[in-house]
Amino acid sequence: CLALETLKVLICLALGFLCLGADGAAIAGFFCVIGEMMPIWHKMRGSRGFETAALCVLILSPLTFAILLLIFVVVFFGMRYRTAARLFPTLLYPLIARAFSINTNPTMVLLSVGVVALMVFSHWKNMRAMLEREEQRIEFGKKKHDGEDAA
């Protein structure tokens, strides 16, 4: 599935680039994320779009992706909440993309802010659950079974 998803995003970004250059690739990536989140053939019920957005960033700006991946890993292992690990790099994406981009144009900035808005919208229930301490933390290592000593 990941290979097919990557191929889909790659084809969309290439077609966008051929039509409108870098702006076209960014616009195509934005609509790939929307299509992943609200597919028509599934009655507008799709995934959260995080993986598709990450693939778009990886293809369009590998350095930005590497920095965002580092933030994801630090937050994931630090806080152990999947939602927080996804949202921290997402919220920082426009700033990091602007800081490490050679050619910053208004279209790219607008689309990066749009991606942030989409991600916050799609993770709203998860954010509420995390803030209300209802989201389960990711536990690493061996789990204790009922009746084991805590020694």
C-alpha positions as CSV (number, residue, x, y, z in Angstrom):
1,C,0.0,0.0,0.0
2,L,2.8,2.4,0.8
3,A,4.4,1.9,-2.6
4,L,1.1,2.5,-4.4
5,E,0.5,5.6,-2.2
6,T,3.9,6.9,-3.0
7,L,3.4,6.3,-6.7
8,K,0.1,8.1,-6.6
9,V,1.6,11.1,-4.9
10,L,4.7,11.1,-7.2
11,I,2.5,11.1,-10.3
12,C,0.3,13.9,-9.0
13,L,3.3,16.0,-8.1
14,A,5.0,15.4,-11.4
15,L,1.9,16.3,-13.4
16,G,1.5,19.5,-11.3
17,F,5.1,20.3,-11.8
18,L,4.8,19.8,-15.6
19,C,1.7,22.1,-15.7
20,L,2.7,24.9,-13.4
21,G,6.2,24.3,-12.1
22,A,6.9,24.2,-8.3
23,D,3.6,25.9,-7.6
24,G,1.8,23.3,-9.5
25,A,3.5,20.5,-7.6
26,A,2.6,22.1,-4.3
27,I,-1.0,22.6,-5.4
28,A,-1.2,18.9,-6.6
29,G,0.2,17.8,-3.2
30,F,-2.4,19.8,-1.3
31,F,-5.2,18.2,-3.3
32,C,-3.6,14.7,-2.8
33,V,-3.9,15.3,1.0
34,I,-7.6,16.5,0.6
35,G,-8.3,13.5,-1.6
36,E,-6.8,11.1,1.0
37,M,-8.9,12.8,3.8
38,M,-12.2,13.0,1.9
39,P,-12.4,10.5,-1.0
40,I,-15.6,10.8,-3.0
41,W,-15.8,7.0,-3.5
42,H,-15.8,6.4,0.3
43,K,-18.5,9.0,1.0
44,M,-15.9,11.6,2.2
45,R,-14.6,9.3,4.9
46,G,-10.9,8.8,4.5
47,S,-7.8,8.7,6.6
48,R,-6.3,11.6,8.5
49,G,-4.0,12.5,5.6
50,F,-0.8,12.6,7.6
51,E,1.1,10.0,5.6
52,T,0.2,11.6,2.3
53,A,1.2,15.0,3.6
54,A,4.5,13.5,4.8
55,L,5.1,11.9,1.3
56,C,4.5,15.3,-0.4
57,V,6.9,17.0,1.9
58,L,9.5,14.3,1.4
59,I,9.3,14.6,-2.4
60,L,9.1,18.4,-2.5
61,S,11.7,19.2,0.2
62,P,13.7,16.4,1.6
63,L,15.6,18.6,4.1
64,T,12.3,19.9,5.5
65,F,11.1,16.3,5.8
66,A,14.2,15.2,7.6
67,I,13.8,18.0,10.2
68,L,10.1,17.3,10.7
69,L,10.9,13.6,11.0
70,L,13.4,14.3,13.7
71,I,10.8,16.4,15.6
72,F,8.3,13.6,15.2
73,V,10.6,11.0,16.6
74,V,11.6,13.2,19.6
75,V,8.0,14.0,20.4
76,F,6.8,10.4,19.9
77,F,9.5,8.9,22.2
78,G,9.3,11.9,24.6
79,M,5.5,12.2,25.1
80,R,4.4,8.8,23.8
81,Y,1.2,10.2,22.3
82,R,0.6,9.5,18.6
83,T,-1.5,12.6,18.2
84,A,1.1,14.9,19.7
85,A,3.9,13.3,17.6
86,R,1.9,14.0,14.4
87,L,0.7,17.5,15.3
88,F,4.0,19.1,16.6
89,P,5.8,18.7,13.2
90,T,2.6,19.6,11.4
91,L,2.3,22.9,13.3
92,L,6.0,23.7,12.7
93,Y,5.9,22.7,9.0
94,P,5.2,26.3,7.6
95,L,8.0,27.8,9.8
96,I,10.5,25.1,8.9
97,A,9.6,25.1,5.2
98,R,10.1,28.9,5.1
99,A,13.3,28.8,7.1
100,F,15.0,26.1,4.9
101,S,13.5,27.0,1.5
102,I,15.6,28.9,-1.0
103,N,12.6,30.1,-3.0
104,T,9.7,31.1,-0.7
105,N,6.7,32.2,-2.6
106,P,3.2,33.1,-1.4
107,T,1.6,30.0,-2.9
108,M,3.9,27.7,-1.0
109,V,3.3,29.5,2.3
110,L,-0.5,29.5,1.8
111,L,-0.5,25.8,1.0
112,S,1.6,24.9,4.0
113,V,-0.8,26.8,6.2
114,G,-3.6,25.0,4.5
115,V,-2.1,21.7,5.2
116,V,-1.8,22.6,8.9
117,A,-5.4,23.6,9.0
118,L,-6.4,20.3,7.4
119,M,-4.3,18.3,9.8
120,V,-5.7,20.1,12.9
121,F,-9.2,19.6,11.5
122,S,-8.7,15.9,10.9
123,H,-7.1,15.4,14.4
124,W,-9.6,17.4,16.4
125,K,-11.2,14.5,18.2
126,N,-7.8,13.0,19.0
127,M,-6.5,16.3,20.3
128,R,-9.5,16.6,22.7
129,A,-9.0,13.0,23.8
130,M,-5.3,13.7,24.5
131,L,-6.0,16.9,26.4
132,E,-8.6,15.1,28.5
133,R,-6.1,12.3,29.2
134,E,-8.3,9.8,27.4
135,E,-5.9,8.9,24.6
136,Q,-3.7,5.9,25.5
137,R,0.0,6.5,25.6
138,I,2.3,4.3,23.6
139,E,4.1,1.9,25.9
140,F,7.4,0.4,25.0
141,G,8.9,-2.8,26.4
142,K,7.3,-5.7,28.3
143,K,3.8,-5.3,29.6
144,K,3.0,-6.6,33.1
145,H,0.2,-9.1,33.4
146,D,-2.4,-9.0,36.1
147,G,-1.2,-10.6,39.3
148,E,2.6,-10.1,38.7
149,D,4.7,-8.6,41.4
150,A,5.8,-5.0,40.9
151,A,9.3,-5.9,42.2
